Amino acid sequence: MDGRTGRTGSIYTVEWVPGTDLLLGICHCGARRRFEDPIELWDWMLGHPEGHRSPADPAPEPALTRRA
């Protein structure tokens, strides 16, 4: 298992899936995805949030803004 700190100080984890040639990428947001190619895995994780949600996922709710 290997964790790497991204630009935002977030932790990214890469795990080997035993018995396969696959790597499991776990983003700091909790999204998980399996890859054969480590370059595609890191592109996916470091490209956050692009590609982290499937089209079936609901749109995220807008952040609340504080008024002065």
C-alpha positions in Angstrom: 0.0 0.0 0.0 1.3 3.4 -0.9 -0.1 6.8 0.1 0.9 10.1 -1.6 0.1 13.6 -0.6 -1.5 15.7 -3.4 -1.3 19.4 -4.1 -4.1 20.1 -1.6 -2.4 18.0 1.2 -4.9 15.2 0.7 -4.0 11.5 0.9 -4.2 9.3 -2.1 -3.9 5.5 -1.7 -2.9 2.9 -4.2 -3.4 -0.8 -3.4 -2.7 -3.9 -5.4 -5.7 -6.2 -5.8 -4.4 -9.7 -4.7 -4.6 -12.4 -7.4 -4.9 -9.8 -10.2 -2.8 -7.4 -12.2 -5.1 -4.5 -11.0 -4.4 -1.5 -8.8 -7.1 0.0 -6.7 -7.0 3.8 -6.5 -8.6 5.4 -3.5 -9.0 9.2 -3.7 -9.1 11.5 -0.7 -12.9 12.0 -1.3 -13.5 8.2 -0.9 -14.0 7.4 -4.6 -12.5 4.1 -5.6 -11.6 2.7 -9.0 -9.6 -0.2 -10.4 -7.0 0.2 -13.1 -4.5 -1.9 -15.0 -2.4 1.1 -16.0 -0.8 3.0 -13.1 -0.5 6.2 -15.2 -4.3 6.2 -15.8 -4.8 5.6 -12.1 -2.8 8.7 -11.1 -4.3 10.8 -13.9 -7.7 9.9 -12.4 -6.8 10.6 -8.8 -4.9 13.8 -9.5 -7.6 15.1 -11.9 -10.1 15.3 -9.0 -13.1 15.7 -9.2 -13.3 14.9 -12.9 -14.3 11.3 -13.5 -15.1 10.6 -9.9 -18.8 10.4 -10.3 -20.9 8.3 -12.6 -23.7 9.9 -14.6 -26.2 8.2 -12.3 -24.9 10.0 -9.3 -26.9 13.1 -8.2 -25.4 16.5 -8.7 -23.6 17.8 -5.6 -25.5 20.3 -3.6 -24.1 23.9 -3.8 -22.1 25.0 -0.8 -23.7 27.4 1.6 -22.4 30.9 1.5 -22.1 33.1 4.5 -23.4 36.6 4.3 -22.0 39.4 6.3 
